Amino acid sequence: MSILIDFGRDTEFSFERRLRGYVGAVARAVGVGLESCTLDAGTPAAAYIALDWRLSRFPGHDLALVWDEVHGWAAAIEDATGATVLSYLGGEACPEPRAVVRFLAAVRADDPDAGTPEPPVLREAGDHERLLAMVPEARPAGRG
């Protein structure tokens, strides 16, 4: 048996920790807590944030934010078969939480310019060392 000891940073541990902080910061920014979030730090990394809102054009469906490392953030509606994406934010794989808040506000306002219906390809899945550098560090609660 071979054991590799890495005295440097454990990339996957650091990535999962920073991603958890980032998703938590986005959740707080849109007004929900961590209990509304799920996270998968595998490949492709993905997250889900359940929201307490419904859109007037889909009154029987809950609204959610979904994220993956390839397509970035998207607004989706939930039904019995799962989530259906309505619009992708685009731009960056890991934008600042304020950008996600603005995107969600535009989706809720039925703004026709709120993102794009086509999934953008923002990066290839994997290489979490590189993605780690893209994930904004979460700020402590109460800071700007």
C-alpha angles and dihedrals in degrees: 000000000000122000122198115203115199113192090185128078118311099234098202093047091048091045094051092046094050092043090051089051092047095049089046090052091051090048092051090046091056092045106258134105134238090268086074093056138085125186135195113189093185125102113316093027112219142177138193129201118191112213131205093230140091127200118239090232091054103035095163095053132078118231123234141174115230128188137186131173094246102047103022122213125354137174113235139177123225127226136156092286097049138262124342115197115230100179141357122221094215125183104088134017091230111023123177113278090249090064090053090050091052091048092050092048090053091049091050090049091053090241106176089213093057101123126300133293091221117080109246118219102227098167143339118273116256132029092104090180088068094040090051088065090054097051110094114234111250115245119223114265113277095031123108 
